[in-house]
Amino acid sequence: MTTKTTACVLLYVVSIASYAIGGMSKPTEQNVTAIVQAVEDEIYDYGYEKDFVNIGSTGAIDSPTEITIFISPDLYGDGHGVVIYKYMPFGEVQRRFAFRPDGIAVLWGKPINRFPASQPDTNTLYLRDDDICAFKQKAIRASFTVDPNVSRTRREEAAKRQKVRIGFSEFLEGHTKKQ
């Protein structure tokens, strides 16, 4: 069995076990807002906003652009699920997420790892087209906005939330080249 097949089977088994143990629930409006906030914050914290030029609703160089995000229609067990969205410069990615007890959404997988084929948090290029299309048909559709000219204040706010969310911020630690 390949590493990718093993990862997919493991994710499926975990999902089935979570369903059996904790059941399923539907994402609330607050859940969707928390997921979108996590995605936007990570983009600004890592400084990827300029990579979204010519992507999304406007495609304009200096204008904010709206990106569609597809969210699991069901949350498993303790409130985890999957999202698919365009994450430049990586392309379209599939990521798992979970909610902390305080309602903050946490994305799994790290941009620094570039979402490889060997991980469940991966580029959709490595997944079956039929599976992606089926997921998107059932998913909750939301959107987020990426501003290529994000203000320093907005970036700092995103970085502070990232620090609270995952205990680390690329921007606050000075690791991003796009400060």
Summary of the structure (lengths in Angstrom):
residues: 179
radius of gyration: 16.2
end to end distance: 43.0
largest distance: 48.2
contacts: 524
relative contact order: 0.20
helix: 43%
strand: 22%
